[in-house]
Amino acid sequence: MRIHAGATYLAALLVAAGLSVACEKPAPPPAAPTEVYVTDVVQQDVPVYLDLVGQARGSQDVEIRARVEGFLESVNFREGSLVRRGDLLYTIDRKPLEAILAGAKADQAAAQARLEKANNDVARYTPLAAKQAVSQQELDNARAAQDAAVAQLEATKAAVEKSTLDLSYTRITSPIDGLVGTTEVKAGNLVGRGESTLLTTISQIDPILFQVAATEADYLRFAKRQPARAAADAPTGTGIQLTLADGSTYSETGKVNLVERAVDPTTGTLGLELSFANRDRLIRPGQYGRARILLETKAGALLIPQRAVQELQSIYSVAVVDASNKVAFRTVKVGARVGSLWIIEDGVKLGEHVVVEGLQRIQDGMTVVAKPAPPAETAAAAAASEAK
């Protein structure tokens, strides 16, 4: 009986061991290393630009207004056309002003006659008063009348001059060469009653001015690297490029015309006025565009794509993959942006590999599988595109 019981117990142990082995699962294979895309840190001489958005306006924008009251007789220009200085723009009915001028001339003639009489009286009374043939008071009255006649004649002359000037204002001519806008009034309208009615506006558009607003930081970059161009009394500096609303680059390069006196406290920006030749009249007042001012050419700059840079509370970092495919996060000092690239002042070296895609899946010290980024993502390709 004891042998039989022992055999039964041994069989039970073997069955239990077999079940335990059957329940054990094979260990999972190790996880594959994370794949990331990297690009090289490249070194090139790159231009550093200041890009500013602004709006065009005429180098002169002259409002044409009616300076006398009257009915508009004619509009003598084609709206939107180019006019020359002295070209006739409008005529106002002359007849009422001609009548006023005729009355002023009549008053002048009467005043001239009164003055001649007063002169004769003084000439006649002077020797008589010396002989006491007339009283001194009569002579004094004659002289007073003479002075009054002189003053009255001067007043009538001024009235004639004013009436003549008002009559000349019935012919309204262009004061400058420029592009004339739409007319605000039509023939038959009464203009000039109580105010100088706005008739139209003429803009001189060659050269065309381009107004931009730079932040304080951008202005300091501009002023420190281009001191002569930042000075208010030195509007020099050429080679400014202008990108139009359709993305095309304007054929003419511009220059800094002036820098505003003070920073606008409401916006924190400083105005700059740029000037561009506009012989073909392609740019019109009111158009928007982007001006690109060359600040400097940075020699031997280290460049990486902006996508490779992470920012947290104004601290910038990149992920560098070494020869053994290990990741190391580094804090870097960034410089100016050049297209889709970022100049790195400190933190990386020429030829190192930085991660441009997959940053969210990696940690410091992790081993990864590094693959070259597509050509469009490489720093070299972006730098070459920017330099064109």
matplotlib code that plots the C-alpha trace (Angstrom):
import matplotlib.pyplot as plt

x = [0.0, 2.8, 4.4, 1.2, 0.6, 4.2, 3.7, 0.5, 2.1, 5.0, 2.6, 0.8, 4.0, 4.9, 1.5, 1.7, 5.2, 4.0, 1.1, 3.4, 5.7, 2.8, 1.4, 4.7, 4.8, 8.0, 9.6, 8.7, 11.3, 13.1, 11.4, 12.8, 14.7, 12.7, 13.2, 14.0, 14.9, 18.0, 19.9, 23.4, 24.5, 25.8, 28.0, 27.5, 27.8, 24.2, 22.5, 20.5, 17.4, 14.8, 11.3, 8.7, 5.1, 3.9, 1.7, 2.5, 1.5, 2.3, 5.4, 2.9, -0.8, -2.5, -6.2, -7.8, -10.4, -12.7, -11.5, -14.5, -18.2, -19.9, -21.5, -19.1, -19.2, -16.9, -14.7, -11.7, -9.8, -10.2, -10.4, -7.4, -5.2, -1.8, -2.0, 0.8, 1.4, -0.8, -3.4, -7.0, -9.0, -12.3, -14.0, -16.4, -19.0, -17.2, -20.1, -20.9, -17.2, -16.7, -19.6, -17.9, -14.6, -16.3, -17.9, -14.5, -12.9, -15.7, -15.1, -11.4, -12.1, -14.3, -11.8, -9.1, -11.3, -11.9, -8.2, -7.5, -10.0, -8.5, -5.0, -6.3, -8.0, -4.8, -2.7, -5.2, -5.6, -1.9, -0.9, -4.2, -3.8, -0.3, -1.8, -4.7, -7.1, -8.6, -8.6, -6.1, -9.0, -10.1, -6.6, -6.5, -9.8, -8.5, -5.5, -7.6, -9.8, -6.7, -5.5, -8.9, -9.0, -5.6, -6.7, -10.0, -8.1, -5.8, -8.9, -10.4, -7.2, -7.1, -10.7, -9.8, -6.9, -9.0, -11.7, -9.1, -7.7, -11.1, -11.9, -8.6, -9.8, -12.6, -10.0, -8.6, -5.4, -3.1, -0.3, 1.9, 2.6, 0.7, -2.1, -5.6, -8.2, -12.0, -13.9, -16.0, -18.4, -19.9, -20.7, -23.7, -22.9, -22.6, -19.1, -17.3, -20.3, -19.1, -16.1, -13.4, -15.2, -12.9, -13.0, -10.3, -6.9, -3.7, -0.8, 2.7, 3.7, 7.2, 8.9, 6.5, 6.9, 6.4, 5.7, 6.6, 6.5, 9.4, 9.3, 11.8, 13.9, 13.9, 14.8, 17.7, 19.0, 18.7, 20.3, 23.2, 24.2, 23.4, 24.0, 24.3, 21.0, 19.2, 20.3, 17.5, 19.8, 21.3, 18.6, 21.0, 21.2, 19.9, 19.2, 15.9, 13.7, 10.0, 7.7, 4.2, 0.9, 1.1, 4.4, 6.5, 9.6, 9.4, 12.0, 13.3, 15.2, 14.6, 16.3, 15.5, 14.0, 13.6, 13.1, 10.4, 11.4, 9.8, 8.4, 4.6, 3.6, 0.3, 1.9, 5.6, 6.7, 8.9, 8.0, 10.4, 9.7, 11.2, 11.4, 11.2, 11.3, 7.9, 8.4, 5.9, 3.3, 2.9, 2.6, -0.4, -1.0, -2.6, -1.0, 0.5, 3.8, 6.8, 10.1, 13.3, 16.2, 19.7, 21.2, 24.4, 26.1, 27.0, 30.2, 30.5, 27.0, 25.9, 22.4, 19.7, 16.0, 13.7, 11.8, 14.8, 14.5, 12.3, 11.4, 10.2, 10.0, 12.5, 15.0, 15.9, 17.1, 17.9, 18.3, 21.7, 22.4, 26.0, 27.9, 26.6, 23.0, 22.4, 20.4, 21.6, 19.5, 21.4, 20.5, 21.4, 21.7, 19.7, 20.4, 18.4, 16.0, 17.0, 14.0, 13.2, 16.5, 17.8, 21.3, 22.7, 25.2, 26.3, 25.4, 26.1, 29.1, 29.6, 28.6, 26.6, 23.2, 20.1, 16.7, 14.0, 11.2, 10.4, 11.3, 8.2, 9.1, 12.7, 14.4, 17.9, 20.3, 17.9, 19.3, 17.5, 17.6, 18.7, 17.6, 18.5, 15.7, 14.2, 16.2, 13.5, 14.1, 17.8, 19.6, 21.8, 18.9, 17.1, 20.1, 20.7, 17.1, 17.4, 20.6, 19.0]
y = [0.0, 2.4, 1.8, 2.5, 5.7, 6.9, 6.3, 8.2, 11.2, 11.2, 11.2, 14.1, 16.1, 15.4, 16.5, 19.7, 20.5, 19.8, 22.2, 24.9, 24.6, 24.7, 27.9, 29.8, 32.3, 33.0, 36.4, 39.2, 40.3, 43.6, 46.8, 48.1, 51.4, 54.5, 55.9, 59.6, 61.8, 63.9, 66.5, 67.9, 71.1, 73.1, 76.2, 78.9, 82.6, 83.8, 87.2, 88.3, 90.3, 92.4, 91.7, 94.4, 94.6, 98.0, 100.1, 102.3, 106.0, 108.7, 110.8, 113.7, 113.2, 116.5, 117.2, 119.4, 121.6, 124.4, 127.7, 129.8, 129.2, 128.5, 125.9, 123.4, 123.8, 121.1, 118.2, 118.2, 115.0, 111.3, 109.7, 107.5, 109.0, 110.7, 114.5, 117.1, 120.2, 123.0, 120.7, 122.0, 119.8, 121.8, 125.0, 126.9, 129.4, 132.7, 135.1, 136.0, 136.6, 138.7, 140.9, 141.2, 142.1, 144.8, 146.3, 146.3, 148.1, 150.7, 151.3, 151.7, 154.3, 156.3, 156.1, 157.3, 160.3, 161.2, 161.1, 163.4, 165.9, 165.6, 166.2, 169.3, 170.7, 170.3, 171.9, 174.9, 175.4, 175.2, 178.7, 180.2, 179.1, 180.6, 184.0, 183.4, 183.5, 180.2, 178.9, 176.3, 174.0, 174.0, 173.0, 170.2, 168.9, 168.8, 166.9, 164.4, 163.9, 163.3, 160.6, 159.0, 159.0, 157.3, 154.6, 154.1, 153.7, 151.1, 149.2, 149.2, 148.0, 145.1, 144.3, 144.3, 142.0, 139.6, 139.6, 138.9, 136.1, 134.6, 134.7, 132.8, 130.1, 129.2, 127.5, 124.6, 123.2, 120.4, 121.6, 118.5, 115.7, 112.7, 110.2, 111.7, 109.8, 109.7, 113.0, 113.6, 116.0, 116.2, 119.1, 121.1, 120.7, 123.7, 123.7, 125.9, 127.0, 127.3, 125.0, 124.1, 121.2, 118.2, 117.6, 114.9, 113.8, 113.6, 111.4, 111.6, 108.0, 108.1, 107.7, 105.7, 105.7, 102.6, 103.0, 100.2, 99.9, 98.2, 96.8, 98.3, 95.1, 95.2, 98.8, 98.3, 95.5, 97.8, 100.8, 98.9, 97.2, 100.1, 103.2, 105.5, 104.3, 104.7, 108.3, 110.8, 113.1, 110.3, 108.8, 106.5, 102.7, 101.0, 97.5, 97.1, 94.4, 94.7, 91.6, 92.4, 91.0, 88.3, 87.0, 88.5, 90.6, 94.2, 94.9, 98.1, 98.2, 100.9, 103.0, 104.3, 107.7, 108.6, 107.2, 108.6, 110.8, 108.7, 105.3, 105.1, 104.4, 102.7, 100.1, 100.1, 100.5, 103.0, 104.1, 103.9, 105.4, 103.7, 105.0, 103.0, 104.2, 103.6, 104.6, 102.0, 103.1, 99.4, 100.3, 102.4, 104.2, 101.8, 98.6, 96.3, 94.5, 93.2, 95.1, 93.1, 95.1, 93.5, 93.9, 92.0, 89.0, 86.5, 84.6, 80.9, 80.7, 77.4, 76.5, 74.0, 73.8, 75.6, 72.4, 71.0, 73.6, 73.3, 76.3, 76.2, 79.5, 81.2, 78.3, 76.7, 73.1, 70.6, 66.8, 65.7, 62.1, 60.9, 58.3, 55.5, 56.6, 57.9, 61.0, 64.0, 67.1, 70.4, 73.9, 76.3, 80.0, 81.0, 83.9, 85.3, 83.3, 82.8, 81.5, 78.1, 77.9, 79.2, 80.4, 78.7, 80.9, 78.2, 74.6, 72.6, 71.9, 71.6, 68.2, 67.0, 65.4, 67.1, 65.5, 67.2, 64.7, 62.4, 64.7, 63.8, 60.1, 60.4, 61.0, 62.0, 59.0, 56.9, 54.8, 55.5, 54.6, 57.8, 58.3, 61.2, 63.7, 64.2, 66.7, 69.4, 69.2, 69.4, 72.6, 72.6, 72.6, 75.3, 77.5, 77.1, 78.1, 81.1, 82.3, 82.4]
z = [0.0, 0.8, -2.6, -4.4, -2.5, -3.2, -6.9, -6.9, -5.2, -7.7, -10.6, -9.2, -8.9, -12.5, -13.7, -11.7, -13.1, -16.6, -16.1, -14.7, -17.7, -20.1, -18.4, -18.8, -21.9, -23.9, -23.1, -25.6, -28.0, -27.2, -28.6, -31.9, -31.6, -32.4, -35.9, -36.2, -39.2, -38.9, -40.9, -40.7, -39.1, -42.1, -42.3, -44.9, -45.4, -45.1, -45.5, -42.5, -43.5, -41.7, -43.2, -42.6, -43.9, -45.0, -47.3, -50.2, -50.5, -53.0, -52.5, -52.7, -52.1, -52.9, -52.2, -54.9, -53.3, -54.5, -53.1, -54.2, -54.2, -57.5, -59.7, -61.3, -65.0, -66.3, -65.3, -67.7, -67.0, -67.2, -63.8, -63.0, -65.7, -65.4, -65.4, -65.7, -63.7, -65.0, -66.7, -66.4, -64.1, -63.3, -64.2, -62.0, -63.3, -63.7, -64.1, -60.5, -59.7, -62.8, -61.6, -58.2, -59.9, -62.0, -58.9, -57.1, -60.0, -60.0, -56.3, -57.0, -59.7, -57.3, -54.5, -57.0, -57.9, -54.2, -53.6, -56.5, -55.1, -51.6, -53.1, -54.9, -51.8, -49.7, -52.5, -52.7, -48.9, -48.0, -49.4, -48.4, -44.8, -44.8, -45.7, -43.2, -46.1, -44.8, -41.3, -40.1, -39.3, -43.0, -44.0, -41.3, -42.5, -46.1, -45.0, -43.0, -46.0, -48.1, -45.7, -45.6, -49.4, -49.5, -47.1, -49.1, -52.3, -50.8, -49.6, -53.0, -54.6, -52.1, -53.0, -56.7, -56.1, -54.1, -56.7, -59.4, -57.4, -56.7, -60.4, -61.1, -58.8, -61.2, -63.3, -61.2, -62.5, -61.3, -59.0, -59.7, -62.1, -60.8, -60.9, -60.5, -58.6, -59.1, -59.0, -55.9, -57.6, -61.0, -63.3, -62.0, -58.3, -56.1, -54.5, -52.0, -50.0, -46.4, -46.9, -49.4, -51.1, -51.9, -55.6, -56.2, -55.1, -57.1, -56.1, -57.3, -57.6, -59.1, -56.8, -54.6, -50.9, -48.7, -45.0, -42.6, -38.9, -37.1, -33.6, -31.1, -31.2, -35.0, -35.1, -32.7, -35.0, -37.9, -36.2, -34.7, -37.9, -40.3, -38.2, -41.3, -42.6, -39.2, -38.9, -39.6, -41.6, -43.7, -45.9, -47.7, -48.0, -51.2, -52.3, -50.3, -51.9, -52.1, -52.4, -53.7, -52.8, -55.5, -54.1, -56.9, -56.3, -57.5, -60.2, -58.5, -55.3, -52.8, -50.1, -46.6, -47.0, -43.4, -39.9, -37.6, -34.7, -31.9, -31.2, -31.2, -27.6, -28.5, -30.8, -29.7, -33.3, -35.1, -38.6, -41.5, -44.9, -47.9, -51.5, -54.8, -58.4, -60.0, -63.7, -64.9, -62.2, -61.2, -57.5, -56.5, -53.2, -50.6, -51.9, -49.3, -49.6, -47.6, -47.6, -47.0, -45.7, -45.7, -42.2, -42.7, -44.3, -41.5, -42.4, -41.4, -39.8, -38.4, -39.7, -38.8, -39.8, -37.5, -37.0, -35.1, -32.4, -29.4, -27.2, -23.6, -21.6, -23.9, -23.6, -26.9, -27.3, -30.0, -30.0, -31.3, -32.4, -32.1, -34.0, -31.7, -32.4, -28.9, -28.3, -26.4, -25.7, -25.7, -24.9, -27.8, -28.4, -31.5, -33.8, -36.7, -38.8, -42.4, -44.4, -42.9, -41.1, -37.8, -37.2, -34.1, -32.2, -29.7, -28.7, -31.9, -34.1, -37.8, -39.2, -36.2, -36.8, -35.3, -35.2, -37.3, -37.0, -34.1, -31.3, -29.3, -29.2, -27.9, -24.6, -23.5, -23.7, -25.9, -28.7, -32.0, -35.7, -37.4, -41.0, -43.3, -43.6, -47.1, -49.2, -48.7, -45.0, -44.9, -43.8, -46.8, -49.3, -47.4, -47.2, -50.9, -51.6, -49.4, -51.1, -54.5]

ax = plt.figure().add_subplot(projection="3d")
ax.plot(x, y, z, "-o")
ax.set_aspect("equal")
plt.show()
